[in-house]
């Protein structure tokens, strides 16, 4: 099993943040299947202010490249990603076109 941590910012607007959280309480079955079908076995998203922090646990053979290809071929995922982008914004140091930024682990107990 692998674990990844990623970060992304939301637009700093309390109403948009509340709406974003509400949509994440009712994610469609097809989106959930696209997540688990890619080898992600567990996913959690936390928020501090407008910063999001995602923890993903995956199978050993999971790859971001395969997940991206699967997402590109899934119109429901593409619609979801376009929809949630209205709430999100890239981190200040994100590369062009980069959404969720993979975090480096700096400590483990």
N, CA, C and O atoms as CSV, one atom per row, in Angstrom:
chain,resi,resn,atom,element,x,y,z
A,1,UNK,N,N,0.844,-1.176,0.000
A,1,UNK,CA,C,0.000,0.000,0.000
A,1,UNK,C,C,0.891,1.241,0.000
A,1,UNK,O,O,1.928,1.281,0.662
A,2,UNK,N,N,0.459,2.260,-0.763
A,2,UNK,CA,C,1.145,3.550,-0.816
A,2,UNK,C,C,0.248,4.616,-0.206
A,2,UNK,O,O,-0.972,4.463,-0.150
A,3,UNK,N,N,0.872,5.697,0.251
A,3,UNK,CA,C,0.123,6.834,0.770
A,3,UNK,C,C,0.659,8.101,0.110
A,3,UNK,O,O,1.869,8.295,-0.004
A,4,UNK,N,N,-0.265,8.957,-0.321
A,4,UNK,CA,C,0.093,10.241,-0.932
A,4,UNK,C,C,-0.668,11.343,-0.219
A,4,UNK,O,O,-1.812,11.159,0.199
A,5,UNK,N,N,-0.016,12.492,-0.084
A,5,UNK,CA,C,-0.659,13.673,0.482
A,5,UNK,C,C,-0.544,14.789,-0.545
A,5,UNK,O,O,0.526,15.025,-1.105
A,6,UNK,N,N,-1.653,15.471,-0.785
A,6,UNK,CA,C,-1.699,16.526,-1.787
A,6,UNK,C,C,-2.389,17.751,-1.210
A,6,UNK,O,O,-3.151,17.649,-0.249
A,7,UNK,N,N,-2.118,18.912,-1.802
A,7,UNK,CA,C,-2.719,20.157,-1.335
A,7,UNK,C,C,-3.270,20.950,-2.513
A,7,UNK,O,O,-2.794,20.835,-3.642
A,8,UNK,N,N,-4.271,21.747,-2.222
A,8,UNK,CA,C,-4.920,22.622,-3.199
A,8,UNK,C,C,-5.634,23.716,-2.415
A,8,UNK,O,O,-6.045,23.485,-1.278
A,9,UNK,N,N,-5.788,24.887,-2.991
A,9,UNK,CA,C,-6.516,25.968,-2.338
A,9,UNK,C,C,-7.917,26.116,-2.915
A,9,UNK,O,O,-8.167,25.834,-4.087
A,10,UNK,N,N,-8.815,26.565,-2.056
A,10,UNK,CA,C,-10.135,27.002,-2.493
A,10,UNK,C,C,-10.092,28.514,-2.626
A,10,UNK,O,O,-9.252,29.172,-2.012
A,11,UNK,N,N,-10.985,29.059,-3.418
A,11,UNK,CA,C,-11.137,30.511,-3.462
A,11,UNK,C,C,-11.557,30.950,-2.062
A,11,UNK,O,O,-12.397,30.308,-1.432
A,12,UNK,N,N,-10.983,32.022,-1.585
A,12,UNK,CA,C,-11.196,32.457,-0.205
A,12,UNK,C,C,-12.512,33.211,-0.078
A,12,UNK,O,O,-12.538,34.428,0.109
A,13,UNK,N,N,-13.595,32.463,-0.184
A,13,UNK,CA,C,-14.947,33.009,-0.131
A,13,UNK,C,C,-15.784,32.057,0.718
A,13,UNK,O,O,-16.049,30.934,0.288
A,14,UNK,N,N,-16.209,32.475,1.914
A,14,UNK,CA,C,-16.927,31.568,2.814
A,14,UNK,C,C,-18.146,30.895,2.187
A,14,UNK,O,O,-18.420,29.731,2.477
A,15,UNK,N,N,-18.873,31.599,1.342
A,15,UNK,CA,C,-20.052,31.006,0.709
A,15,UNK,C,C,-19.647,29.904,-0.269
A,15,UNK,O,O,-20.259,28.836,-0.284
A,16,UNK,N,N,-18.615,30.156,-1.090
A,16,UNK,CA,C,-18.140,29.126,-2.016
A,16,UNK,C,C,-17.576,27.929,-1.269
A,16,UNK,O,O,-17.789,26.788,-1.679
A,17,UNK,N,N,-16.862,28.172,-0.179
A,17,UNK,CA,C,-16.297,27.080,0.612
A,17,UNK,C,C,-17.409,26.207,1.187
A,17,UNK,O,O,-17.326,24.980,1.141
A,18,UNK,N,N,-18.445,26.838,1.726
A,18,UNK,CA,C,-19.579,26.079,2.275
A,18,UNK,C,C,-20.260,25.258,1.187
A,18,UNK,O,O,-20.630,24.107,1.417
A,19,UNK,N,N,-20.425,25.836,0.015
A,19,UNK,CA,C,-21.042,25.121,-1.101
A,19,UNK,C,C,-20.171,23.944,-1.535
A,19,UNK,O,O,-20.682,22.855,-1.796
A,20,UNK,N,N,-18.858,24.161,-1.612
A,20,UNK,CA,C,-17.912,23.099,-1.978
A,20,UNK,C,C,-18.012,21.930,-1.000
A,20,UNK,O,O,-18.061,20.770,-1.408
A,21,UNK,N,N,-18.040,22.246,0.286
A,21,UNK,CA,C,-18.152,21.182,1.288
A,21,UNK,C,C,-19.477,20.434,1.146
A,21,UNK,O,O,-19.516,19.213,1.303
A,22,UNK,N,N,-20.552,21.148,0.854
A,22,UNK,CA,C,-21.853,20.501,0.682
A,22,UNK,C,C,-21.828,19.513,-0.483
A,22,UNK,O,O,-22.353,18.406,-0.369
A,23,UNK,N,N,-21.218,19.910,-1.603
A,23,UNK,CA,C,-21.134,18.998,-2.745
A,23,UNK,C,C,-20.319,17.756,-2.424
A,23,UNK,O,O,-20.559,16.698,-3.006
A,24,UNK,N,N,-19.371,17.861,-1.520
A,24,UNK,CA,C,-18.553,16.703,-1.163
A,24,UNK,C,C,-19.246,15.768,-0.176
A,24,UNK,O,O,-18.711,14.711,0.159
A,25,UNK,N,N,-20.418,16.149,0.283
A,25,UNK,CA,C,-21.221,15.260,1.120
A,25,UNK,C,C,-22.126,14.377,0.273
A,25,UNK,O,O,-22.777,13.472,0.795
A,26,UNK,N,N,-22.171,14.639,-1.039
A,26,UNK,CA,C,-23.068,13.902,-1.931
A,26,UNK,C,C,-22.403,13.614,-3.276
A,26,UNK,O,O,-23.000,13.834,-4.330
A,27,UNK,N,N,-21.175,13.126,-3.232
A,27,UNK,CA,C,-20.438,12.814,-4.461
A,27,UNK,C,C,-21.116,11.638,-5.159
A,27,UNK,O,O,-21.506,10.667,-4.512
A,28,UNK,N,N,-21.255,11.730,-6.470
A,28,UNK,CA,C,-21.973,10.702,-7.228
A,28,UNK,C,C,-21.250,9.352,-7.189
A,28,UNK,O,O,-20.033,9.270,-7.027
A,29,UNK,N,N,-22.042,8.319,-7.343
A,29,UNK,CA,C,-21.515,6.955,-7.358
A,29,UNK,C,C,-20.493,6.777,-8.463
A,29,UNK,O,O,-19.491,6.090,-8.263
A,30,UNK,N,N,-20.718,7.377,-9.628
A,30,UNK,CA,C,-19.775,7.228,-10.735
A,30,UNK,C,C,-18.420,7.860,-10.414
A,30,UNK,O,O,-17.381,7.310,-10.779
A,31,UNK,N,N,-18.423,8.990,-9.747
A,31,UNK,CA,C,-17.157,9.624,-9.343
A,31,UNK,C,C,-16.451,8.731,-8.328
A,31,UNK,O,O,-15.243,8.515,-8.428
A,32,UNK,N,N,-17.189,8.217,-7.359
A,32,UNK,CA,C,-16.589,7.324,-6.363
A,32,UNK,C,C,-16.009,6.079,-7.025
A,32,UNK,O,O,-14.930,5.624,-6.644
A,33,UNK,N,N,-16.710,5.526,-8.007
A,33,UNK,CA,C,-16.197,4.352,-8.726
A,33,UNK,C,C,-14.934,4.692,-9.504
A,33,UNK,O,O,-14.034,3.859,-9.609
A,34,UNK,N,N,-14.851,5.897,-10.047
A,34,UNK,CA,C,-13.647,6.284,-10.788
A,34,UNK,C,C,-12.447,6.394,-9.848
A,34,UNK,O,O,-11.314,6.126,-10.246
A,35,UNK,N,N,-12.697,6.782,-8.623
A,35,UNK,CA,C,-11.621,6.882,-7.630
A,35,UNK,C,C,-11.147,5.486,-7.241
A,35,UNK,O,O,-9.958,5.184,-7.333
A,36,UNK,N,N,-12.071,4.639,-6.807
A,36,UNK,CA,C,-11.678,3.305,-6.359
A,36,UNK,C,C,-11.196,2.430,-7.515
A,36,UNK,O,O,-10.345,1.562,-7.324
A,37,UNK,N,N,-11.736,2.655,-8.709
A,37,UNK,CA,C,-11.327,1.863,-9.873
A,37,UNK,C,C,-9.916,2.145,-10.342
A,37,UNK,O,O,-9.353,1.379,-11.124
A,38,UNK,N,N,-9.339,3.243,-9.869
A,38,UNK,CA,C,-7.974,3.588,-10.267
A,38,UNK,C,C,-6.927,3.024,-9.309
A,38,UNK,O,O,-5.726,3.162,-9.541
A,39,UNK,N,N,-7.387,2.390,-8.235
A,39,UNK,CA,C,-6.449,1.848,-7.264
A,39,UNK,C,C,-6.357,2.656,-5.984
A,39,UNK,O,O,-5.522,2.368,-5.127
A,40,UNK,N,N,-7.207,3.662,-5.846
A,40,UNK,CA,C,-7.256,4.422,-4.600
A,40,UNK,C,C,-8.183,3.666,-3.656
A,40,UNK,O,O,-9.359,3.463,-3.957
A,41,UNK,N,N,-7.643,3.252,-2.509
A,41,UNK,CA,C,-8.419,2.441,-1.575
A,41,UNK,C,C,-9.040,3.268,-0.459
A,41,UNK,O,O,-10.013,2.838,0.159
A,42,UNK,N,N,-8.495,4.441,-0.195
A,42,UNK,CA,C,-9.046,5.343,0.818
A,42,UNK,C,C,-8.640,6.766,0.448
A,42,UNK,O,O,-7.539,7.003,-0.050
A,43,UNK,N,N,-9.545,7.702,0.699
A,43,UNK,CA,C,-9.263,9.108,0.405
A,43,UNK,C,C,-9.962,9.959,1.455
A,43,UNK,O,O,-11.132,9.748,1.774
A,44,UNK,N,N,-9.215,10.929,1.986
A,44,UNK,CA,C,-9.771,11.886,2.929
A,44,UNK,C,C,-9.326,13.278,2.486
A,44,UNK,O,O,-8.205,13.461,2.011
A,45,UNK,N,N,-10.219,14.254,2.649
A,45,UNK,CA,C,-9.874,15.644,2.368
A,45,UNK,C,C,-10.170,16.453,3.624
A,45,UNK,O,O,-11.254,16.365,4.201
A,46,UNK,N,N,-9.185,17.241,4.032
A,46,UNK,CA,C,-9.305,18.124,5.192
A,46,UNK,C,C,-9.159,19.562,4.716
A,46,UNK,O,O,-8.580,19.823,3.661
A,47,UNK,N,N,-9.694,20.499,5.511
A,47,UNK,CA,C,-9.602,21.914,5.168
A,47,UNK,C,C,-9.137,22.719,6.369
A,47,UNK,O,O,-9.596,22.500,7.490
A,48,UNK,N,N,-8.225,23.650,6.129
A,48,UNK,CA,C,-7.823,24.664,7.103
A,48,UNK,C,C,-7.899,25.993,6.374
A,48,UNK,O,O,-7.116,26.251,5.461
A,49,UNK,N,N,-8.848,26.843,6.778
A,49,UNK,CA,C,-9.068,28.081,6.028
A,49,UNK,C,C,-9.507,27.725,4.618
A,49,UNK,O,O,-10.503,27.028,4.427
A,50,UNK,N,N,-8.765,28.203,3.638
A,50,UNK,CA,C,-9.105,27.840,2.258
A,50,UNK,C,C,-8.117,26.826,1.672
A,50,UNK,O,O,-8.133,26.577,0.466
A,51,UNK,N,N,-7.263,26.243,2.507
A,51,UNK,CA,C,-6.307,25.236,2.042
A,51,UNK,C,C,-6.880,23.840,2.248
A,51,UNK,O,O,-7.338,23.500,3.339
A,52,UNK,N,N,-6.851,23.031,1.184
A,52,UNK,CA,C,-7.289,21.647,1.246
A,52,UNK,C,C,-6.077,20.727,1.330
A,52,UNK,O,O,-5.026,21.004,0.751
A,53,UNK,N,N,-6.242,19.637,2.055
A,53,UNK,CA,C,-5.199,18.642,2.234
A,53,UNK,C,C,-5.841,17.276,2.003
A,53,UNK,O,O,-6.768,16.900,2.721
A,54,UNK,N,N,-5.363,16.535,1.017
A,54,UNK,CA,C,-5.919,15.233,0.679
A,54,UNK,C,C,-4.926,14.128,1.038
A,54,UNK,O,O,-3.737,14.221,0.734
A,55,UNK,N,N,-5.430,13.090,1.685
A,55,UNK,CA,C,-4.637,11.902,1.963
A,55,UNK,C,C,-5.245,10.767,1.160
A,55,UNK,O,O,-6.439,10.484,1.264
A,56,UNK,N,N,-4.409,10.118,0.355
A,56,UNK,CA,C,-4.858,8.977,-0.447
A,56,UNK,C,C,-4.042,7.753,-0.082
A,56,UNK,O,O,-2.816,7.819,0.011
A,57,UNK,N,N,-4.719,6.642,0.124
A,57,UNK,CA,C,-4.048,5.353,0.242
A,57,UNK,C,C,-4.386,4.587,-1.022
A,57,UNK,O,O,-5.530,4.577,-1.477
A,58,UNK,N,N,-3.367,3.944,-1.582
A,58,UNK,CA,C,-3.551,3.286,-2.878
A,58,UNK,C,C,-2.951,1.895,-2.881
A,58,UNK,O,O,-2.190,1.520,-1.990
A,59,UNK,N,N,-3.310,1.147,-3.899
A,59,UNK,CA,C,-2.655,-0.127,-4.136
A,59,UNK,C,C,-1.209,0.132,-4.553
A,59,UNK,O,O,-0.861,1.247,-4.942
A,60,UNK,N,N,-0.382,-0.884,-4.471
A,60,UNK,CA,C,1.035,-0.723,-4.822
A,60,UNK,C,C,1.243,-0.368,-6.288
A,60,UNK,O,O,2.234,0.274,-6.635
A,61,UNK,N,N,0.311,-0.780,-7.157
A,61,UNK,CA,C,0.490,-0.517,-8.591
A,61,UNK,C,C,-0.193,0.777,-9.061
A,61,UNK,O,O,-0.253,1.035,-10.263
A,62,UNK,N,N,-0.708,1.589,-8.133
A,62,UNK,CA,C,-1.341,2.853,-8.490
A,62,UNK,C,C,-0.332,3.781,-9.160
A,62,UNK,O,O,0.837,3.834,-8.778
A,63,UNK,N,N,-0.818,4.523,-10.184
A,63,UNK,CA,C,0.019,5.575,-10.771
A,63,UNK,C,C,-0.864,6.769,-11.121
A,63,UNK,O,O,-2.008,6.613,-11.548
A,64,UNK,N,N,-0.305,7.966,-10.929
A,64,UNK,CA,C,-1.024,9.186,-11.272
A,64,UNK,C,C,-1.258,9.273,-12.779
A,64,UNK,O,O,-2.273,9.816,-13.216
A,65,UNK,N,N,-0.341,8.748,-13.568
A,65,UNK,CA,C,-0.487,8.776,-15.025
A,65,UNK,C,C,-1.681,7.937,-15.470
A,65,UNK,O,O,-2.459,8.365,-16.323
A,66,UNK,N,N,-1.826,6.744,-14.894
A,66,UNK,CA,C,-2.968,5.890,-15.239
A,66,UNK,C,C,-4.270,6.535,-14.788
A,66,UNK,O,O,-5.261,6.515,-15.518
A,67,UNK,N,N,-4.269,7.111,-13.580
A,67,UNK,CA,C,-5.468,7.790,-13.078
A,67,UNK,C,C,-5.843,8.954,-13.993
A,67,UNK,O,O,-7.020,9.141,-14.301
A,68,UNK,N,N,-4.858,9.736,-14.430
A,68,UNK,CA,C,-5.135,10.869,-15.322
A,68,UNK,C,C,-5.721,10.401,-16.651
A,68,UNK,O,O,-6.636,11.030,-17.182
A,69,UNK,N,N,-5.200,9.304,-17.188
A,69,UNK,CA,C,-5.722,8.767,-18.453
A,69,UNK,C,C,-7.156,8.272,-18.275
A,69,UNK,O,O,-8.007,8.502,-19.134
A,70,UNK,N,N,-7.419,7.596,-17.162
A,70,UNK,CA,C,-8.781,7.129,-16.889
A,70,UNK,C,C,-9.740,8.311,-16.752
A,70,UNK,O,O,-10.854,8.277,-17.276
A,71,UNK,N,N,-9.307,9.350,-16.050
A,71,UNK,CA,C,-10.148,10.534,-15.860
A,71,UNK,C,C,-10.419,11.240,-17.184
A,71,UNK,O,O,-11.535,11.699,-17.428
A,72,UNK,N,N,-9.409,11.327,-18.033
A,72,UNK,CA,C,-9.561,11.998,-19.328
A,72,UNK,C,C,-10.580,11.281,-20.206
A,72,UNK,O,O,-11.234,11.909,-21.039
A,73,UNK,N,N,-10.717,9.972,-20.025
A,73,UNK,CA,C,-11.637,9.176,-20.832
A,73,UNK,C,C,-13.039,9.088,-20.219
A,73,UNK,O,O,-13.923,8.456,-20.798
A,74,UNK,N,N,-13.250,9.705,-19.068
A,74,UNK,CA,C,-14.521,9.606,-18.363
A,74,UNK,C,C,-15.211,10.973,-18.362
A,74,UNK,O,O,-14.778,11.894,-17.669
A,75,UNK,N,N,-16.278,11.095,-19.138
A,75,UNK,CA,C,-16.946,12.399,-19.269
A,75,UNK,C,C,-17.546,12.880,-17.950
A,75,UNK,O,O,-17.594,14.086,-17.708
A,76,UNK,N,N,-18.002,11.973,-17.098
A,76,UNK,CA,C,-18.556,12.371,-15.806
A,76,UNK,C,C,-17.476,12.983,-14.925
A,76,UNK,O,O,-17.712,13.988,-14.253
A,77,UNK,N,N,-16.293,12.380,-14.928
A,77,UNK,CA,C,-15.176,12.929,-14.150
A,77,UNK,C,C,-14.787,14.292,-14.708
A,77,UNK,O,O,-14.517,15.219,-13.945
A,78,UNK,N,N,-14.756,14.422,-16.032
A,78,UNK,CA,C,-14.406,15.712,-16.638
A,78,UNK,C,C,-15.412,16.794,-16.250
A,78,UNK,O,O,-15.021,17.924,-15.956
A,79,UNK,N,N,-16.697,16.459,-16.247
A,79,UNK,CA,C,-17.736,17.419,-15.839
A,79,UNK,C,C,-17.560,17.809,-14.372
A,79,UNK,O,O,-17.661,18.985,-14.022
A,80,UNK,N,N,-17.297,16.819,-13.514
A,80,UNK,CA,C,-17.084,17.078,-12.084
A,80,UNK,C,C,-15.880,18.000,-11.893
A,80,UNK,O,O,-15.957,18.975,-11.145
A,81,UNK,N,N,-14.773,17.695,-12.564
A,81,UNK,CA,C,-13.564,18.507,-12.411
A,81,UNK,C,C,-13.787,19.941,-12.886
A,81,UNK,O,O,-13.306,20.883,-12.258
A,82,UNK,N,N,-14.502,20.108,-13.971
A,82,UNK,CA,C,-14.821,21.468,-14.444
A,82,UNK,C,C,-15.700,22.191,-13.428
A,82,UNK,O,O,-15.496,23.372,-13.147
A,83,UNK,N,N,-16.683,21.469,-12.878
A,83,UNK,CA,C,-17.598,22.065,-11.912
A,83,UNK,C,C,-16.859,22.509,-10.650
A,83,UNK,O,O,-17.027,23.646,-10.211
A,84,UNK,N,N,-16.039,21.625,-10.056
A,84,UNK,CA,C,-15.381,21.983,-8.796
A,84,UNK,C,C,-14.285,23.027,-8.987
A,84,UNK,O,O,-13.884,23.680,-8.023
A,85,UNK,N,N,-13.795,23.193,-10.210
A,85,UNK,CA,C,-12.756,24.199,-10.445
A,85,UNK,C,C,-13.263,25.605,-10.163
A,85,UNK,O,O,-12.463,26.497,-9.880
A,86,UNK,N,N,-14.575,25.825,-10.231
A,86,UNK,CA,C,-15.104,27.159,-9.927
A,86,UNK,C,C,-14.896,27.520,-8.457
A,86,UNK,O,O,-14.954,28.696,-8.097
A,87,UNK,N,N,-14.655,26.523,-7.606
A,87,UNK,CA,C,-14.409,26.738,-6.188
A,87,UNK,C,C,-12.910,26.762,-5.859
A,87,UNK,O,O,-12.502,27.305,-4.833
A,88,UNK,N,N,-12.110,26.178,-6.727
A,88,UNK,CA,C,-10.696,25.929,-6.449
A,88,UNK,C,C,-9.794,26.951,-7.135
A,88,UNK,O,O,-10.198,27.633,-8.077
A,89,UNK,N,N,-8.562,27.036,-6.635
A,89,UNK,CA,C,-7.531,27.840,-7.282
A,89,UNK,C,C,-6.191,27.152,-7.026
A,89,UNK,O,O,-6.017,26.499,-5.997
A,90,UNK,N,N,-5.258,27.295,-7.943
A,90,UNK,CA,C,-3.967,26.614,-7.764
A,90,UNK,C,C,-3.176,27.222,-6.604
A,90,UNK,O,O,-3.338,28.396,-6.269
A,91,UNK,N,N,-2.337,26.414,-6.013
A,91,UNK,CA,C,-1.415,26.936,-5.008
A,91,UNK,C,C,-0.500,27.958,-5.672
A,91,UNK,O,O,-0.231,27.847,-6.868
A,92,UNK,N,N,-0.015,28.950,-4.930
A,92,UNK,CA,C,0.817,29.996,-5.533
A,92,UNK,C,C,2.053,29.456,-6.264
A,92,UNK,O,O,2.535,30.083,-7.207
A,93,UNK,N,N,2.554,28.324,-5.844
A,93,UNK,CA,C,3.771,27.757,-6.435
A,93,UNK,C,C,3.486,26.591,-7.382
A,93,UNK,O,O,4.414,25.912,-7.823
A,94,UNK,N,N,2.218,26.356,-7.695
A,94,UNK,CA,C,1.857,25.255,-8.602
A,94,UNK,C,C,2.373,25.535,-10.011
A,94,UNK,O,O,2.452,26.684,-10.445
A,95,UNK,N,N,2.719,24.465,-10.705
A,95,UNK,CA,C,3.145,24.589,-12.100
A,95,UNK,C,C,1.914,24.901,-12.953
A,95,UNK,O,O,0.794,24.593,-12.545
A,96,UNK,N,N,2.100,25.501,-14.123
A,96,UNK,CA,C,0.952,25.778,-14.994
A,96,UNK,C,C,0.148,24.501,-15.270
A,96,UNK,O,O,0.709,23.471,-15.642
A,97,UNK,N,N,-1.158,24.588,-15.085
A,97,UNK,CA,C,-2.042,23.451,-15.320
A,97,UNK,C,C,-2.108,22.456,-14.171
A,97,UNK,O,O,-2.890,21.507,-14.226
A,98,UNK,N,N,-1.302,22.651,-13.130
A,98,UNK,CA,C,-1.282,21.729,-11.989
A,98,UNK,C,C,-2.399,22.104,-11.024
A,98,UNK,O,O,-2.583,23.274,-10.687
A,99,UNK,N,N,-3.135,21.098,-10.588
A,99,UNK,CA,C,-4.243,21.316,-9.677
A,99,UNK,C,C,-3.804,20.880,-8.278
A,99,UNK,O,O,-3.242,21.685,-7.535
A,100,UNK,N,N,-4.045,19.644,-7.912
A,100,UNK,CA,C,-3.578,19.132,-6.633
A,100,UNK,C,C,-2.063,18.967,-6.709
A,100,UNK,O,O,-1.548,18.395,-7.670
A,101,UNK,N,N,-1.345,19.469,-5.698
A,101,UNK,CA,C,0.113,19.409,-5.667
A,101,UNK,C,C,0.536,18.331,-4.673
A,101,UNK,O,O,0.115,18.331,-3.517
A,102,UNK,N,N,1.371,17.419,-5.145
A,102,UNK,CA,C,1.887,16.350,-4.297
A,102,UNK,C,C,2.810,16.948,-3.239
A,102,UNK,O,O,3.704,17.734,-3.555
A,103,UNK,N,N,2.588,16.573,-1.996
A,103,UNK,CA,C,3.381,17.105,-0.893
A,103,UNK,C,C,4.525,16.150,-0.577
A,103,UNK,O,O,4.406,14.939,-0.767
A,104,UNK,N,N,5.635,16.707,-0.093
A,104,UNK,CA,C,6.784,15.919,0.331
A,104,UNK,C,C,6.661,15.619,1.821
A,104,UNK,O,O,6.374,16.508,2.623
A,105,UNK,N,N,6.879,14.363,2.179
A,105,UNK,CA,C,6.862,14.000,3.594
A,105,UNK,C,C,8.165,14.492,4.228
A,105,UNK,O,O,9.254,14.250,3.707
A,106,UNK,N,N,8.036,15.180,5.351
A,106,UNK,CA,C,9.236,15.679,6.034
A,106,UNK,C,C,9.407,15.091,7.430
A,106,UNK,O,O,10.427,15.325,8.079
A,107,UNK,N,N,8.410,14.323,7.902
A,107,UNK,CA,C,8.512,13.701,9.214
A,107,UNK,C,C,7.590,12.496,9.272
A,107,UNK,O,O,6.517,12.488,8.669
A,108,UNK,N,N,8.020,11.481,10.003
A,108,UNK,CA,C,7.186,10.312,10.255
A,108,UNK,C,C,7.556,9.738,11.605
A,108,UNK,O,O,8.739,9.640,11.932
A,109,UNK,N,N,6.555,9.354,12.403
A,109,UNK,CA,C,6.790,8.772,13.715
A,109,UNK,C,C,6.410,7.301,13.667
A,109,UNK,O,O,6.527,6.600,14.672
